[in-house]
Amino acid sequence: MSSWRDRVAATALVPAVGLVALVGLLVQADGVDTAAESVALLVVLLSTAALYARRRYPVAVGVAALAAVSAYGVLLHRPGPVMLVFVVALYTVVDEGHLAVAVGLGVASVVSFAVADGYDRTGAGGNGATLLHAGWLVAVIVGVTRNRRAYLAEVRARVLAAEQGRDEEARRRATEERLRIARELHDLLGHHLSSINVQASAALHRPDPERSAAALAAIKQTSRETLRELRETLGILRRDGDAPTAPAPGLDRLGELVETAGRGGVRIRTEVAATGPLPAEVDLAAYRIVQEALTNVSRHAAATSAVVRVRPDRDGLLVEVADDGAGTSCPPGNGILGMGERARALGGSLSAGPGPDGGFLVRAHLPVRSDPLPAGAAVPAPRPEPGVAG
């Protein structure tokens, strides 16, 4: 809107200047009766019309305006209101950055003004008007120069701020990507390696050939699954922007997840209500929350059984993992922090702590129809609820 107004004002300025110069000529000459006055009128009209091109050809228009001032003085033997045309042209020359040219034009105009003013004056009579004219031009040049410098300084400041903003945005995105990768790898490796650790401990502390063989078989299967998921994750990181990617894990693989976690000796049952199709980010978050919660059950809870509940809840999805373990309270570890970050990134919430009937309970609410938080939005701090080391 402001640029449109600027263009309108710049266009309206030319006829206004031409009208003032024309009226000034008619008043000064008391009409157009002689050939010299007619030529002076033509000079005023042509120099005024040249102002329309002052932004494209500022120096040429400035020279043309100076020539008009000189011609006017020669024709009528006095300076006249055509000087206003020259002032507008000189302003444009300075505003476009041609300061040296503007100074030269200003000096030349002062000389021309002094010559024209001296035709009908004697002694020092014309010095005052000449000095006034010179001061006027100096004020124009200095004022426009200061405004231009201030404008350029503001432009440089804006460019610098924009560059800093882009750098900060790039750093923020890089940090978010590192956190996302760290969270994915923690959830993936933590779950499977925890299962392998439990199976290896069982094989070492139960010198029963059959149980040891079963533990080794479980370790083999779990390590195979770990390598498969690790390859999928690394493939996503290495892909080109338009390359197809393997689908991210979701609740359709909940059975595999429960089977892997159950190899540690914990009886796990599932209570899954029909949820309908879920957005990919909600499906992945629900899967990773269940995965991390079951990892904590295997590693920390000393539980014998656990239950995984997934069901619709108002406008979202409710995910609960409860066990019958000790349910001790201690500061949340990386696992619980990561689960909370996943839930809050979707605009949801997560709580983790001792359950109402004992044991430990992880409850997450993930909105399904609400939009995820915008990229770069601040993730709220974890709620100060008790948890287990993740």
C-alpha positions in Angstrom: 0.0 0.0 0.0 2.8 2.4 0.9 4.6 1.8 -2.4 1.3 2.4 -4.3 0.9 5.7 -2.5 4.6 6.6 -3.2 4.0 6.1 -6.9 0.9 8.2 -6.9 2.6 11.0 -5.1 5.7 10.9 -7.4 3.4 11.0 -10.5 1.3 13.9 -9.1 4.5 15.9 -8.2 5.4 16.6 -11.9 2.2 18.4 -12.9 2.2 20.3 -9.6 5.8 21.5 -10.3 5.0 22.3 -13.9 1.9 24.3 -12.9 3.9 26.4 -10.3 6.7 27.0 -12.9 4.1 28.0 -15.6 2.2 30.3 -13.4 5.4 31.9 -12.2 6.5 32.5 -15.7 3.2 34.2 -16.7 3.3 36.4 -13.6 7.0 37.2 -14.0 6.7 38.0 -17.7 3.2 39.5 -17.4 2.0 37.3 -20.2 3.7 35.6 -23.2 4.1 38.4 -25.7 7.6 38.0 -27.2 9.5 35.3 -28.9 11.9 34.9 -26.0 8.9 34.5 -23.6 7.4 31.8 -25.9 10.7 29.9 -26.0 11.0 30.2 -22.2 7.5 28.8 -21.9 8.6 25.8 -24.1 11.7 25.4 -21.9 9.4 25.2 -18.8 7.1 22.6 -20.4 9.9 20.4 -21.8 11.9 20.4 -18.6 8.8 19.6 -16.6 8.0 16.7 -18.9 11.5 15.4 -18.5 10.9 14.9 -14.8 8.8 11.8 -15.6 12.1 10.0 -16.5 14.1 11.3 -13.5 14.2 7.9 -11.7 15.4 6.0 -14.8 17.8 8.6 -16.0 18.6 10.8 -13.0 21.8 12.4 -14.3 20.5 13.1 -17.8 17.4 14.7 -16.3 19.5 16.7 -13.9 21.7 18.1 -16.8 18.5 18.8 -18.8 17.0 20.8 -15.9 20.3 22.8 -15.5 20.2 23.6 -19.2 16.6 24.7 -18.8 17.6 27.0 -15.9 20.4 28.5 -17.9 18.3 28.9 -21.1 15.5 30.6 -19.0 18.0 33.1 -17.6 19.5 33.9 -21.0 16.1 34.3 -22.6 14.5 36.5 -19.9 17.6 37.9 -18.3 16.5 36.8 -14.9 16.2 33.6 -12.8 12.7 32.2 -12.6 10.4 29.6 -11.1 11.9 27.0 -13.5 14.4 26.6 -10.7 11.8 24.4 -8.9 12.1 21.9 -11.8 15.9 21.8 -11.2 15.5 21.3 -7.5 13.3 18.2 -8.0 15.8 16.9 -10.6 18.7 17.6 -8.2 16.9 15.8 -5.3 16.5 12.7 -7.5 20.2 12.8 -8.5 21.2 12.8 -4.8 18.6 10.2 -3.8 19.9 7.8 -6.5 23.4 8.1 -5.0 25.1 10.4 -7.5 26.4 12.8 -4.9 29.4 14.1 -6.9 27.2 14.8 -9.9 24.7 16.6 -7.7 27.4 18.8 -6.2 28.6 19.7 -9.7 25.1 20.5 -10.9 24.4 22.6 -7.9 27.6 24.7 -8.3 26.8 25.2 -12.0 23.2 26.2 -11.2 24.5 28.8 -8.6 26.7 30.3 -11.3 23.8 30.4 -13.8 21.5 31.9 -11.2 24.1 34.6 -10.4 24.6 35.5 -14.0 20.9 35.7 -14.7 20.3 37.6 -11.5 23.0 40.1 -12.4 21.6 41.3 -15.7 19.2 43.8 -14.2 21.1 44.5 -10.9 24.1 46.5 -10.0 26.6 46.3 -7.2 25.9 43.8 -4.5 22.1 43.8 -5.1 22.0 40.3 -6.4 24.4 38.7 -4.0 21.7 38.0 -1.4 19.4 36.1 -3.8 22.4 34.2 -5.1 23.5 33.2 -1.6 19.9 32.3 -0.7 19.7 30.1 -3.8 23.1 28.4 -2.9 22.0 27.8 0.6 18.8 26.3 -0.6 20.6 23.8 -2.9 23.1 22.9 -0.1 20.2 22.2 2.2 18.6 19.9 -0.5 21.9 18.0 -1.1 22.8 17.6 2.6 19.3 16.7 3.7 18.8 14.1 1.0 22.2 12.7 1.6 21.5 12.2 5.3 18.1 10.6 4.5 19.7 8.3 2.0 22.5 7.3 4.4 19.9 6.6 7.1 17.9 4.5 4.6 20.9 2.5 3.5 21.8 1.9 7.1 18.3 0.7 7.8 18.4 -1.6 4.7 21.8 -3.0 5.8 20.4 -3.6 9.3 17.4 -5.4 7.9 19.6 -7.6 5.6 21.8 -8.4 8.5 18.8 -9.3 10.7 17.4 -11.5 7.9 20.7 -13.3 7.5 20.9 -13.8 11.3 17.4 -15.0 11.3 18.2 -17.5 8.5 21.2 -18.7 10.4 19.3 -19.1 13.6 16.5 -21.0 11.7 19.1 -23.3 10.2 20.7 -24.0 13.6 17.2 -24.6 15.1 16.3 -27.0 12.4 19.6 -28.8 12.7 19.1 -29.1 16.5 15.6 -30.4 16.0 16.9 -33.0 13.5 19.6 -34.1 15.9 17.1 -34.5 18.7 14.7 -36.4 16.5 17.5 -38.8 15.4 18.7 -39.2 18.9 15.1 -40.0 20.1 14.5 -42.5 17.3 17.8 -44.3 17.9 17.3 -44.3 21.7 13.8 -45.8 21.3 14.9 -48.4 18.7 18.2 -49.5 20.3 17.1 -49.1 23.9 14.2 -51.5 23.5 16.0 -54.3 21.6 19.2 -54.1 23.5 17.3 -54.2 26.8 15.6 -57.4 25.6 19.0 -58.8 24.6 20.4 -57.9 28.0 17.5 -59.6 29.8 17.9 -62.8 27.7 21.6 -62.9 28.2 21.3 -62.5 32.0 18.7 -65.3 32.0 21.1 -67.6 30.1 24.0 -66.8 32.4 22.0 -67.2 35.7 20.1 -70.3 34.7 22.5 -73.0 33.6 19.7 -75.0 32.0 20.6 -76.1 28.4 17.0 -75.7 27.2 16.5 -72.3 28.7 19.9 -71.1 27.5 19.1 -72.3 24.0 15.8 -70.5 24.2 17.5 -67.3 25.4 20.1 -67.5 22.6 17.3 -68.0 20.1 15.5 -65.0 21.5 18.7 -62.9 21.3 19.3 -64.0 17.7 15.7 -63.0 16.8 15.9 -59.7 18.6 19.3 -58.8 17.1 17.9 -59.5 13.7 14.9 -57.2 14.3 17.3 -54.6 15.7 19.5 -54.6 12.6 16.4 -54.4 10.4 15.0 -51.4 12.1 18.4 -49.8 12.3 18.8 -50.2 8.5 15.4 -48.6 8.0 16.2 -45.7 10.2 19.6 -45.1 8.6 18.0 -45.4 5.2 15.6 -42.6 6.0 18.6 -40.4 7.1 20.6 -41.2 3.9 17.8 -40.8 1.4 17.5 -38.0 -1.1 14.6 -35.5 -0.7 12.4 -37.2 -3.4 13.5 -40.8 -2.7 10.8 -43.2 -1.5 11.0 -44.3 2.1 10.1 -47.4 4.0 6.9 -46.9 6.1 7.5 -46.0 9.7 6.5 -48.5 12.3 3.0 -48.1 13.8 0.5 -49.9 15.9 0.0 -52.5 13.2 3.3 -53.9 14.5 2.2 -53.9 18.1 2.1 -57.7 18.2 5.8 -57.9 17.2 6.6 -55.3 19.9 4.7 -57.2 22.6 6.3 -60.5 21.5 9.8 -59.1 21.7 9.2 -57.5 25.1 7.7 -60.7 26.4 10.8 -62.7 25.8 12.2 -61.3 29.1 9.6 -63.2 31.1 7.0 -60.5 31.6 3.4 -61.5 30.6 2.0 -58.8 28.4 -1.6 -58.6 27.2 -3.1 -56.0 24.9 -6.4 -54.2 25.0 -6.8 -52.5 21.6 -10.0 -50.9 20.6 -10.7 -50.0 16.9 -9.2 -46.6 16.2 -9.6 -46.3 12.5 -6.8 -44.9 10.2 -4.4 -42.8 12.2 -2.1 -40.0 10.9 1.4 -41.3 10.3 3.0 -39.1 13.0 0.4 -40.2 15.6 0.8 -43.9 14.7 4.6 -43.6 15.0 4.4 -41.7 18.3 2.0 -44.3 19.8 4.2 -47.1 18.7 7.4 -45.5 20.2 5.7 -44.7 23.5 4.5 -48.3 23.9 8.0 -49.5 22.9 9.8 -47.3 25.5 7.3 -48.0 28.2 7.7 -51.8 27.7 11.5 -51.3 27.7 11.3 -49.6 31.1 9.1 -52.5 32.3 11.8 -55.0 31.3 14.7 -53.0 32.7 13.5 -51.3 35.8 10.1 -52.4 37.1 10.7 -55.9 38.3 7.2 -56.7 37.0 5.7 -60.1 36.2 2.8 -58.7 34.0 1.9 -55.7 32.1 -1.0 -54.5 30.0 -1.1 -52.2 26.9 -4.3 -50.3 26.3 -5.0 -48.4 23.1 -8.4 -46.8 22.5 -10.0 -43.7 21.1 -10.4 -40.9 23.6 -12.6 -37.9 22.7 -10.7 -36.2 19.9 -7.6 -38.3 20.2 -5.9 -41.6 21.0 -5.3 -42.8 24.6 -2.3 -45.0 25.1 -1.6 -46.7 28.5 1.0 -49.1 29.6 0.6 -50.4 33.2 2.6 -53.0 35.1 2.5 -54.7 38.5 6.1 -53.9 39.4 7.5 -51.9 42.3 6.4 -48.5 40.9 9.2 -46.6 42.5 9.6 -42.9 42.0 12.7 -41.2 40.7 13.7 -38.4 38.3 12.6 -39.2 34.7 15.3 -40.4 32.4 15.9 -39.9 28.7 13.2 -42.5 27.8 10.4 -40.7 29.7 11.6 -37.3 28.5 11.6 -38.6 24.9 8.0 -40.0 25.3 6.9 -36.6 26.6 8.5 -34.8 23.7 6.8 -37.0 21.2 3.4 -36.4 22.8 3.8 -32.7 23.2 5.1 -32.3 19.6 1.6 -33.5 18.5 -0.1 -31.2 20.9 -0.8 -34.0 23.4 0.3 -34.9 26.9 2.0 -37.7 28.8 2.2 -38.6 32.4 4.3 -41.3 34.0 4.3 -42.5 37.7 3.0 -45.0 40.2 -0.4 -46.4 39.2 -3.5 -46.0 41.4 -3.5 -49.8 42.1 0.3 -50.1 42.4 2.9 -50.7 39.8 3.8 -48.1 37.2 1.5 -46.4 34.7 2.4 -44.5 31.5 -0.6 -42.6 30.0 -0.4 -40.6 26.8 -3.1 -38.6 25.0 -2.4 -38.0 21.4 -4.7 -35.7 19.4 -5.8 -37.1 16.1 -7.8 -34.3 14.5 -5.8 -31.4 15.8 -2.8 -30.1 13.9 0.7 -30.8 15.3 2.6 -27.9 16.8 4.3 -25.8 14.1 7.9 -26.5 13.3 10.1 -24.6 15.7 7.4 -24.2 18.4 8.8 -24.4 21.8 8.2 -27.8 23.4 6.8 -27.3 27.0 9.0 -28.5 29.8 8.3 -32.0 31.2 5.7 -32.2 33.9 7.2 -32.7 37.3 5.6 -36.1 37.7 7.5 -39.1 39.2 9.0 -41.5 36.8 11.6 -44.2 36.3 14.9 -43.8 34.7 14.4 -44.2 31.0 
